[in-house]
Amino acid sequence: MDGHSHFDPSATPAPGGRKAPDDLPRALADLRASGWESVPVADEMRRNTAKAIAAGHSLVPGVLGFEDTVVPQLETAILAGHDIILLGERGQAKTRVIRSLVGLLDEWLPIVAGSEINDDPYNPVSRFALDLVDELSDATPIDWVHRSQRYGEKLATPDTSIADLIGEVDPIKIAEGRYLSDELALHYGLIPRVNRGIFAINELPDLSERIQVGLLNILEERDVQIRGHRIRLPLDIMLVATANPEDYTNRGRIITPLKDRFGAQIRTHYPYETNTEVKIMEGEADLPTAGVPVSVPPFMKEVVAEVSQLARRSTHLNQRSGVSVRLSIANYETLVASAVRRALRTGEPVAVPRISDLSSLVPSTQGKIEVEAMEEGHEDEVVAQLVAAATLSVFRRRVTLDDPQSIVAAFHDQVVVHVGDDLPSAAYLSVLADIPELEPPTRKLAGPEAADAESPALMASALEFLLEGLHLTKRLNKDASGARALYRGRK
């Protein structure tokens, strides 16, 4: 019996307990007879990581863009048995990566029944478990905990206390008659309660230096001091943490001995490619359909993703705070919401986002970027510039016009095209009828879906994207006012 281990790619920490299978041993003698072996948590995770790698499973299912960068480093660190810190700006899936590690624990783990700190039946460490095993020996009752109960997580804040992490004398137990010197009077904190499991600290440098020292003490020296009450508590814990690179330095807010505790320092990153960002958007967004079918053209998805990609390179934004992938997700949801709103107003059967819907991204973008001091008060302009640059980039990547001059020539004299987020799709089809030169590239952009019932809305979206691209490549002029615009020939 090897601890019922198998890698579960979908395993995540979850509140509450699960009922263990009835066929698991329930007494210490039965556990010994079953052949179950006790191993340190690092060895347990090493064994299950090796199985996952051999089977071709990802250690971080659902996290995209890390396959050739973060994941190999993560696999190596776990195989080496190291504690790990993930360094990266906000919105780089650090917490999700850490929570995925729960799937590398054995599904069920035996503990001394009633233990608050998951005591190993073969090697108990708490006074409660030591006394119980000493009294009952092979008759000691056994409980089983699911891997989801072997994970603890704490967001580091300046007010985090030693009591939160390690423990405190329980006044209720003292009132019941126990002495302060009695180890059974202790109420254990978060770290002891995930003994033989994984403990994660988010934003580690935000812990005060005093708490960092206490954390180091229990993890390195296995020595706990609570209000003068000193005990030895040899915990078995894998420590994982996250931090912003700017804070995680010897000159920053981290004590050097704790920094030295981590065997692996892994740098996370934002998606390198627009297509990866699109896939993340598609997987994470909760699209607000409101009962209206939604169809988002690929070029509109790419524009939203490209906004974030360009924002991460913009000199107008504070890059130290990062531009989270949550920006792409929020903007994607906002774009779709704008299209749904139009469909509800016009009574159209399907909602298809257009370029004119991009004006709705200002509110969802402003809260997720931090402009440089010189740009304060001009956030709207910065967002508008990002959207225009993103649109131009996608247009150049996606559109090749066979005869652009014929399209430009069609905008002669007083020929103009009105667009807007409140115009019905039929208005755009009228434009194609009046300016037939626009129809072939528009239909090509709309794709094969334009042949079915979604045709008017898809054609409208493709036409507006084409017109905006012609404007951004300086072939047409544009007069804009809010979400309404007019395209005309250049004089």
C-alpha positions in Angstrom: 0.0 0.0 0.0 1.6 3.3 -1.1 -0.7 5.8 0.5 -3.3 5.6 -2.3 -1.3 8.1 -4.4 -2.1 9.3 -7.8 -1.8 12.7 -9.4 -5.1 14.4 -9.8 -4.8 17.4 -12.2 -8.1 18.8 -11.2 -7.5 18.7 -7.4 -7.8 22.0 -5.7 -8.0 23.0 -2.0 -11.6 23.0 -0.9 -13.3 23.8 2.4 -15.1 21.1 4.3 -14.2 17.4 4.5 -14.8 14.3 2.4 -15.8 10.9 3.7 -12.9 8.5 3.4 -13.6 5.1 1.8 -14.9 2.5 4.2 -12.1 0.0 3.3 -9.3 2.1 4.7 -7.6 0.9 8.0 -9.2 2.3 11.1 -6.7 1.2 13.8 -2.9 1.4 14.1 -2.5 -2.4 13.9 -4.6 -2.5 10.7 -2.5 0.3 9.2 0.7 -1.6 9.9 -0.8 -4.7 8.4 -1.9 -2.9 5.3 1.7 -2.1 4.4 1.2 1.7 4.4 4.5 3.5 4.6 5.1 6.9 6.1 7.2 9.3 4.0 8.0 13.0 4.3 5.8 15.3 2.4 8.6 16.3 0.1 9.2 12.6 -0.9 5.4 12.1 -1.3 5.3 15.0 -3.8 8.5 13.9 -5.5 7.0 10.5 -6.1 3.7 11.8 -7.5 5.5 14.4 -9.6 7.6 11.7 -11.2 4.4 9.8 -12.0 2.7 12.9 -13.5 5.8 13.7 -15.7 6.0 10.2 -16.9 2.3 10.2 -17.8 2.5 13.5 -19.6 0.3 15.4 -17.2 0.8 19.1 -16.5 1.4 20.0 -12.9 -0.6 23.2 -13.4 -3.6 22.3 -15.5 -5.5 25.2 -16.9 -2.6 27.6 -16.6 -1.5 28.6 -20.1 1.8 30.1 -21.3 4.1 28.5 -18.6 4.7 25.2 -20.4 8.2 25.9 -21.5 9.2 28.4 -18.7 7.7 28.0 -15.3 6.5 24.4 -15.4 9.9 22.8 -16.1 11.4 24.9 -13.2 8.5 23.8 -10.9 9.0 20.1 -11.8 12.7 20.4 -11.1 12.2 22.1 -7.7 9.7 19.5 -6.5 11.9 16.6 -7.6 14.7 18.3 -5.6 12.4 18.5 -2.6 12.8 22.3 -2.3 10.6 24.9 -0.8 9.5 27.3 -3.5 8.9 31.0 -3.9 7.2 32.4 -7.0 8.2 35.9 -8.0 6.0 37.9 -10.2 3.7 40.9 -10.7 0.0 40.8 -10.0 -2.2 38.6 -12.2 0.5 36.1 -13.2 -1.4 33.0 -11.9 1.0 32.6 -8.9 -1.8 31.5 -6.5 -3.3 29.2 -9.0 0.0 27.5 -9.6 0.5 27.0 -5.9 -3.0 25.6 -5.4 -2.4 23.2 -8.2 0.3 21.5 -6.1 -2.4 20.0 -3.9 -2.9 17.4 -6.7 0.6 16.1 -6.0 -0.4 14.9 -2.6 -1.7 11.4 -1.9 -5.4 11.4 -2.0 -5.8 10.1 1.6 -3.5 10.4 4.5 -3.8 8.5 7.8 -3.6 10.5 11.1 -4.1 9.8 14.7 -7.8 10.2 15.3 -8.6 13.5 16.9 -5.3 15.1 16.1 -5.4 18.8 15.4 -2.0 18.7 13.5 -2.4 15.6 11.3 -0.1 13.5 13.6 1.6 10.6 11.8 0.4 7.4 13.5 3.9 6.0 13.3 5.7 9.2 14.5 3.3 11.4 16.5 4.6 14.8 17.6 1.8 16.5 19.5 1.3 15.8 23.2 -2.3 14.6 22.5 -1.2 12.0 19.9 1.9 10.9 21.9 -0.3 10.2 25.0 -2.9 8.5 22.9 -0.5 6.2 21.1 1.3 5.5 24.4 -2.0 4.5 26.1 -3.7 2.5 23.3 -0.7 1.3 21.2 -1.9 -0.8 18.3 -5.5 -0.1 19.2 -5.0 3.7 18.5 -7.9 4.8 16.2 -7.0 6.2 12.8 -8.7 8.9 10.8 -8.1 9.7 7.1 -7.8 13.2 5.7 -8.3 14.2 2.1 -5.5 16.0 0.3 -7.7 19.1 0.1 -7.5 19.4 3.9 -3.7 19.3 3.8 -3.3 22.8 2.3 -3.2 26.0 4.2 -2.9 29.5 2.7 -2.4 32.9 4.3 -2.4 36.3 2.7 0.5 38.2 4.4 -0.7 41.4 6.0 1.1 43.7 8.4 -1.4 42.7 11.2 -0.6 39.0 10.8 0.3 37.6 14.3 2.3 34.7 15.7 -1.0 33.4 17.0 -2.4 33.3 13.5 0.5 31.3 12.1 1.8 29.2 15.0 -0.7 29.3 17.8 -1.8 30.7 21.1 -2.7 29.6 24.6 -6.4 28.8 24.6 -8.1 30.7 27.5 -11.0 28.3 27.4 -8.8 25.3 28.1 -7.1 27.3 30.9 -10.6 28.0 32.3 -11.3 24.3 32.2 -8.5 23.7 34.6 -5.4 23.1 32.5 -2.1 24.8 33.5 -0.2 27.3 31.3 2.7 24.8 31.2 0.4 22.1 29.8 1.0 21.6 26.1 -2.6 20.6 25.7 -3.6 24.2 26.6 -2.3 25.3 23.2 -4.6 26.3 20.3 -2.5 25.6 17.2 -2.3 28.1 14.3 -2.4 27.7 10.6 1.0 26.2 10.1 0.8 23.3 12.6 -2.7 22.5 11.3 -1.3 21.7 7.9 1.5 19.5 9.2 2.4 16.8 6.6 1.0 19.1 3.9 1.6 22.4 2.0 1.5 25.9 3.5 1.4 28.9 1.2 2.0 32.5 2.0 0.9 35.1 -0.5 2.9 38.3 -0.7 5.5 37.1 1.8 7.4 40.4 2.2 4.3 42.0 3.7 4.9 40.0 6.9 6.6 42.1 9.6 10.2 41.2 10.3 9.2 39.9 13.8 6.7 37.4 12.2 9.2 36.4 9.6 11.6 35.5 12.4 8.9 33.4 14.1 8.1 31.7 10.8 11.7 30.9 10.2 12.0 29.5 13.8 9.2 27.0 13.4 10.2 25.9 9.8 13.9 25.7 10.4 14.5 25.1 14.1 11.2 23.3 14.8 11.1 25.3 18.0 7.9 27.0 19.1 7.7 29.6 21.8 4.2 30.9 22.7 3.9 33.3 25.6 6.9 31.7 27.3 5.6 28.2 26.6 8.4 26.4 24.7 7.8 23.2 22.9 9.6 21.2 20.2 7.3 20.6 17.3 9.1 18.8 14.4 6.6 19.7 11.6 6.8 18.3 8.1 5.7 21.0 5.8 6.4 22.1 2.2 6.6 25.9 2.2 5.5 27.8 -0.9 5.2 31.6 -1.2 4.6 34.4 -3.6 6.1 37.9 -3.7 6.6 40.9 -6.0 10.2 40.9 -7.3 10.5 44.6 -6.2 9.9 43.7 -2.6 11.7 40.4 -2.5 15.3 41.6 -2.1 17.8 41.8 0.7 17.4 45.5 0.7 13.6 45.2 0.7 11.2 43.8 3.2 12.5 40.2 3.6 14.9 38.9 6.2 17.9 37.2 4.6 17.6 33.9 6.7 14.1 33.4 5.5 15.1 34.2 1.9 17.7 31.5 2.2 15.1 29.0 3.3 13.7 28.6 -0.2 15.6 26.2 -2.4 13.9 27.4 -5.6 13.1 30.9 -6.8 10.9 30.8 -9.9 10.0 33.8 -12.0 6.5 33.9 -13.4 5.5 36.1 -16.3 2.6 37.4 -18.4 1.6 35.6 -21.6 4.3 36.2 -24.2 1.9 35.9 -27.2 -1.5 37.4 -28.0 -2.9 34.0 -28.9 -2.1 32.7 -25.4 -3.8 35.7 -23.9 -6.9 35.0 -26.1 -7.1 31.4 -24.8 -6.9 32.6 -21.2 -9.7 35.1 -21.9 -11.8 32.5 -23.5 -11.3 30.1 -20.6 -11.7 32.5 -17.7 -14.3 35.1 -18.8 -17.9 34.8 -17.6 -19.7 36.2 -20.6 -22.8 38.2 -19.8 -25.2 36.9 -22.4 -28.5 37.9 -20.8 -30.2 35.3 -22.9 -28.8 36.6 -26.2 -26.5 34.4 -28.3 -23.0 35.8 -28.5 -20.5 35.5 -31.3 -17.1 37.2 -31.0 -15.1 37.5 -34.2 -11.4 36.4 -33.7 -10.1 39.8 -34.7 -12.1 41.4 -31.8 -10.7 38.9 -29.3 -7.2 39.7 -30.5 -7.7 43.4 -30.2 -8.7 43.0 -26.5 -5.7 40.8 -25.9 -3.4 43.1 -27.8 -4.5 46.0 -25.5 -3.0 44.2 -22.6 0.1 43.2 -24.5 0.8 46.8 -25.5 0.0 48.1 -22.0 2.8 45.9 -20.6 5.3 47.7 -22.9 3.8 51.2 -22.6 6.1 54.0 -21.2 2.9 55.8 -20.1 2.1 53.1 -17.5 3.8 52.1 -14.3 5.3 48.7 -15.2 6.4 48.0 -11.6 2.8 47.4 -10.6 2.2 45.2 -13.7 -0.7 44.8 -16.1 -2.7 41.8 -14.9 -4.3 39.2 -17.2 -7.4 40.1 -15.3 -7.4 43.3 -17.5 -7.9 41.2 -20.6 -10.6 39.1 -19.0 -12.5 42.2 -17.7 -12.2 44.0 -21.0 -13.5 40.9 -22.9 -16.5 40.7 -20.6 -17.1 44.4 -21.0 -16.9 44.2 -24.8 -19.4 41.4 -24.9 -21.7 43.2 -22.5 -21.7 46.3 -24.8 -22.7 44.1 -27.8 -25.4 42.4 -25.7 -26.8 45.7 -24.7 -27.0 46.8 -28.3 -28.7 43.5 -29.3 -31.3 44.0 -26.6 -32.0 47.6 -27.7 -32.2 46.8 -31.4 -33.9 43.4 -31.1 -31.2 41.6 -33.1 -31.0 37.8 -32.7 -27.3 37.7 -31.9 -24.7 40.0 -30.2 -21.5 40.5 -32.1 -19.0 43.1 -30.7 -17.7 45.8 -33.0 -14.9 48.4 -33.0 -17.4 51.0 -31.7 -17.9 48.8 -28.6 -14.2 49.3 -27.7 -15.1 52.7 -26.2 -16.8 50.8 -23.3 -13.4 49.5 -22.2 -12.3 52.8 -20.6 -14.0 52.0 -17.2 -12.8 48.4 -17.1 -9.3 49.4 -18.0 -8.7 52.4 -15.8 -9.1 50.5 -12.6 -6.4 47.9 -13.6 -3.6 50.1 -14.8 -1.5 52.7 -13.1 -0.4 55.6 -15.2 2.9 57.4 -14.7 2.9 60.7 -12.8 3.2 62.7 -16.0 0.0 61.1 -17.4 -2.2 61.6 -14.4 -5.5 63.1 -15.4 -5.1 61.7 -19.0 -6.1 58.1 -18.4 -8.8 58.2 -21.0 -6.3 59.3 -23.6 -3.8 56.6 -22.6 -6.5 54.0 -23.0 -7.7 55.4 -26.3 -4.1 55.3 -27.6 -3.7 51.6 -26.5 -6.9 50.6 -28.2 -6.0 52.3 -31.4 -2.5 50.8 -31.4 -4.0 47.3 -30.7 -6.5 47.7 -33.5 -3.8 48.7 -35.9 -1.6 45.8 -34.9 -4.3 43.3 -35.4 -5.4 44.9 -38.7 -1.9 44.7 -40.1 -1.6 41.1 -39.0 -5.0 39.9 -40.3 -5.9 42.0 -43.4 -4.3 42.0 -46.8 -6.2 44.1 -49.3 -6.0 43.1 -53.0 -6.9 46.5 -54.3 -6.9 49.2 -51.5 -6.9 52.0 -54.0 -10.2 51.0 -55.4 -11.7 51.2 -51.9 -10.2 54.6 -51.2 -11.4 55.8 -54.5 -15.0 54.8 -53.7 -15.0 57.4 -51.0 -15.2 60.3 -53.4 -17.0 63.6 -53.1 -19.6 63.4 -50.3 -19.5 59.6 -49.7 -19.4 58.9 -46.0 -20.1 56.0 -43.7 -21.7 56.4 -40.3 -20.9 53.8 -37.5 -21.9 53.5 -33.9 -22.5 51.1 -31.0 -26.2 51.8 -31.3 -26.7 51.3 -35.0 -28.5 48.1 -36.1 -26.6 45.7 -38.4 -29.0 46.5 -41.3 -27.4 50.0 -41.5 -24.0 48.4 -42.3 -25.5 46.1 -44.9 -26.8 49.2 -46.7 -23.3 50.6 -46.8 -22.0 47.4 -48.5 -24.8 47.8 -51.1 -23.9 51.4 -51.7 -20.1 50.8 -51.7 -19.6 47.3 -53.3 -15.8 47.7 -53.2 -16.0 47.1 -49.4 -18.0 43.8 -49.7 -15.2 41.3 -50.6 -12.7 42.2 -47.9 -15.6 42.5 -45.4 -16.9 39.0 -46.2 -13.4 37.6 -46.0 -13.0 39.1 -42.5 -16.4 37.9 -41.4 -15.5 34.3 -42.3 -17.7 31.4 -43.3 -20.1 32.1 -40.4 -21.3 35.1 -42.3 -23.3 32.8 -44.6 -25.8 31.7 -41.9 -28.3 33.6 -39.7 -25.5 35.5 -37.9 -24.5 37.2 -41.2 -25.8 40.8 -40.7 -24.1 41.2 -37.2 -20.9 39.5 -38.3 -20.7 41.5 -41.5 -21.3 44.7 -39.5 -18.5 43.9 -37.2 -16.1 43.0 -40.0 -17.0 46.2 -41.9 -16.4 48.5 -39.0 -13.0 46.8 -38.3 -12.1 47.2 -42.0 -13.0 50.9 -41.9 -11.1 51.5 -38.7 -8.0 49.8 -40.2 -8.2 52.0 -43.3 -8.3 55.0 -41.0 -5.4 53.9 -38.9 -3.3 53.2 -42.0 -4.1 56.7 -43.1 -6.3 55.8 -46.1 -9.5 57.3 -44.7 -10.4 60.1 -42.4 -12.5 59.7 -39.3 -14.5 62.1 -37.3 -15.4 60.6 -33.9 -17.7 61.6 -31.1 -18.0 59.1 -28.3 -19.1 55.8 -29.7 -20.3 57.4 -32.9 -18.0 58.0 -35.9 -18.0 59.0 -39.5 -15.5 57.7 -42.1 -14.8 59.7 -45.3 -12.2 60.1 -47.9 -9.0 62.0 -47.3 -8.8 65.4 -49.0 
